Amino acid sequence: MIEDEKPLLATWLTGAAEVYDRPVSAAAMGIWWNILRHYEGRLVERAFKAHIADPDTGRRMPTPADIVGRIMGGSETAAAEAWAKVTSYSHPCGWSRNVVFDDPLIHACIATLGGWLALCETDREDLGYRRRDFVEAYKGFRQRQDKPQYPPVLFGRYPKEKVLLVGDEEKARLVFRGGTLPKDVPARSLEALSDTIDATVRKLGVSS
C-alpha cells in the first residue's frame, strides 16, 4: 500500500474492531501498517472482507497473520492459474510460436526461467520443477507489487513468425507495448521488430 492508503487501513481496521468490540490502540495500528504496507491496498481490503464474511474465521477479530495468509492464498491461486495458462500453450508444440500473454508477470517469470523456448523444450518429467520455480517467482512479484521489466514477446524458434495473443486480446496488446526488449536478444529477432510499436505489431503479424 502507498502512504495515502494508510487512512484506508485505519478505516478497515477500526471498522473490524467495532464489529468485534475490540478497540485498536495507536501502537497496534502501527504494527498493522508495518506488516500490511507491503501488499496492494485492494488485496488487503478483499482479505478483510473475506475474513469477516467467513463462517469460521469471522467469529473472531482478524490478526495481521490472518490477512497476510488470505493475501498469499490468493497469490497461490493466481500463480497456479497463470502456470496452467502457460502450459496450455507451451506443450507440445509451443516452441514454434511467438507468444504474448495477457499478464506481464507471466512474461517476467518465464524470463527468469530462461525464456519461452527453454521452457517449451523442458521434458515433461521436469515440468514439476519448472512449475515450482514459476509459481514462487509469480507470487513474489505479485506480493511485492513489483513492476518488473519483461520481454514484449516470448520468442519461439521462428522469431519472424506471427504472434499468438493468449487470453484477453486487449490486455495482451498492452503487455506487448509495455515490454522491454532484452539486450541479449539475437539479431535475427531484432530484425523482426520495428522502431515503433504500431509498426512492430504489423510486422509481427498482430492485427490492429
C-alpha positions in Angstrom: 0.0 0.0 0.0 1.1 3.5 -0.6 1.2 6.1 2.2 -2.0 7.7 1.0 -3.8 4.4 1.7 -2.9 4.5 5.4 -6.2 6.1 6.3 -8.0 3.3 4.4 -6.3 0.7 6.5 -7.3 2.6 9.6 -10.9 2.6 8.3 -10.9 -1.2 7.7 -9.2 -1.9 11.0 -11.4 0.3 13.2 -14.5 -1.0 11.4 -13.5 -4.5 12.1 -12.7 -3.6 15.7 -16.2 -2.2 16.1 -17.7 -5.4 14.7 -15.8 -7.5 17.2 -15.9 -4.9 20.0 -12.1 -4.9 20.2 -10.5 -1.5 20.4 -7.3 -0.9 18.5 -4.6 1.2 20.0 -2.3 3.6 18.1 0.6 1.2 18.8 -1.4 -1.8 17.3 -2.3 0.4 14.3 1.4 1.0 13.7 2.1 -2.8 13.8 -0.7 -3.5 11.3 0.6 -0.8 8.9 4.2 -2.0 9.1 3.1 -5.6 8.2 0.5 -4.8 5.5 2.0 -1.8 3.8 3.9 -4.3 1.6 0.7 -5.5 0.0 -1.6 -3.9 -2.6 -4.5 -2.0 -1.0 -7.2 -3.8 -2.9 -5.8 -7.1 -1.8 -5.8 -6.0 1.9 -9.4 -4.8 1.7 -10.5 -8.0 0.0 -8.8 -10.1 2.7 -10.5 -8.1 5.5 -13.9 -8.7 3.9 -13.2 -12.4 3.3 -12.2 -12.9 6.9 -15.2 -11.2 8.3 -17.6 -13.0 6.0 -16.1 -16.4 6.6 -18.4 -18.5 8.8 -15.4 -19.9 10.7 -12.8 -17.2 10.9 -15.4 -14.5 11.0 -16.2 -15.3 14.6 -13.1 -13.5 15.8 -11.1 -10.4 15.2 -8.6 -10.8 12.4 -4.8 -10.7 13.1 -2.2 -9.4 10.7 -1.3 -13.0 10.0 -4.9 -13.8 9.0 -4.9 -11.0 6.5 -1.5 -11.9 5.1 -2.5 -15.6 4.9 -5.5 -14.7 2.8 -3.5 -12.5 0.5 -0.8 -15.1 0.0 -3.5 -17.7 -0.6 -4.9 -15.6 -3.4 -1.4 -15.2 -4.8 -1.0 -19.0 -4.8 -4.2 -19.4 -6.8 -3.3 -16.7 -9.3 0.1 -18.2 -9.8 -1.4 -21.7 -10.4 -3.8 -20.3 -12.9 -1.1 -18.4 -14.7 1.0 -21.6 -14.9 -2.0 -23.5 -16.3 -2.3 -20.9 -19.0 1.4 -21.1 -19.8 1.5 -24.9 -20.1 -1.6 -25.0 -22.2 0.4 -23.2 -24.9 4.0 -24.4 -24.2 3.4 -28.1 -24.9 3.6 -30.0 -27.1 4.4 -27.5 -29.9 4.6 -24.1 -28.3 8.3 -23.8 -29.1 7.5 -22.9 -32.7 5.3 -20.0 -31.8 5.9 -16.4 -30.7 3.5 -15.6 -27.8 2.2 -12.6 -25.9 0.2 -13.4 -22.8 -2.3 -11.0 -21.3 -0.3 -10.9 -18.0 3.1 -9.1 -17.8 4.1 -11.2 -14.8 3.9 -14.3 -16.9 6.5 -12.8 -19.2 8.7 -11.7 -16.3 8.5 -15.2 -14.7 9.3 -17.0 -18.0 12.3 -14.7 -18.4 13.6 -15.8 -15.0 13.2 -19.5 -16.2 15.5 -18.9 -19.2 12.9 -17.9 -21.8 10.0 -19.3 -23.7 12.0 -21.6 -25.9 13.8 -23.1 -23.0 10.5 -23.7 -21.1 8.9 -25.2 -24.2 11.8 -27.7 -24.6 11.6 -28.8 -21.0 11.0 -32.5 -20.6 7.6 -33.3 -19.2 9.1 -35.1 -16.2 10.9 -31.9 -15.3 7.9 -29.6 -15.6 7.1 -30.0 -11.9 10.4 -28.3 -11.1 9.6 -25.5 -13.6 6.2 -25.1 -12.1 7.6 -24.7 -8.6 10.0 -22.0 -9.8 7.4 -20.2 -11.8 4.9 -20.2 -9.0 7.4 -18.9 -6.5 8.5 -16.1 -8.9 5.0 -15.2 -9.7 3.9 -15.0 -6.1 7.0 -12.9 -5.2 6.3 -10.4 -8.0 2.6 -10.2 -7.0 3.1 -9.9 -3.3 5.8 -7.3 -3.6 3.7 -5.4 -6.1 6.8 -5.4 -8.4 6.6 -4.0 -11.8 9.5 -5.8 -13.4 10.9 -5.4 -16.8 9.8 -8.1 -19.2 10.2 -9.1 -22.8 7.3 -7.8 -25.0 7.2 -11.1 -26.9 8.1 -14.6 -25.9 10.1 -15.7 -28.9 9.8 -19.3 -30.2 12.2 -21.0 -32.6 10.9 -18.9 -35.5 11.0 -15.2 -34.3 9.8 -13.8 -37.6 6.5 -15.8 -37.5 3.2 -14.3 -36.4 2.5 -13.6 -32.8 -0.2 -15.5 -30.9 -2.1 -13.4 -28.4 -3.1 -15.5 -25.4 -6.0 -14.6 -23.2 -7.7 -11.2 -23.3 -6.5 -9.7 -26.6 -6.6 -6.1 -25.5 -4.6 -6.8 -22.3 -2.1 -8.8 -24.4 -1.6 -5.8 -26.6 -0.9 -3.7 -23.5 1.6 -6.3 -22.3 3.3 -6.1 -25.7 3.5 -2.4 -25.7 4.8 -2.3 -22.1 7.7 -4.7 -22.6 11.4 -4.1 -22.9 13.5 -5.9 -25.5 16.4 -7.7 -23.7 19.9 -6.7 -24.7 20.8 -10.2 -25.5 18.1 -10.9 -28.0 19.6 -12.4 -31.1 20.0 -10.2 -34.2 17.5 -12.3 -36.1 14.9 -11.4 -33.5 15.7 -7.7 -33.7 15.1 -7.8 -37.4 11.5 -8.9 -36.7 10.9 -5.7 -34.6 10.3 -2.2 -35.8 11.3 1.2 -34.2 7.7 2.0 -33.4 5.1 -0.1 -31.6 2.5 0.1 -34.3 4.9 -0.9 -37.0 6.1 -3.7 -34.8 2.6 -5.0 -34.3 2.0 -5.0 -38.1 5.3 -6.6 -38.9 4.9 -9.4 -36.3 1.5 -10.1 -37.8 -0.7 -8.9 -34.9 -3.8 -7.4 -36.4 -4.6 -3.8 -35.3 
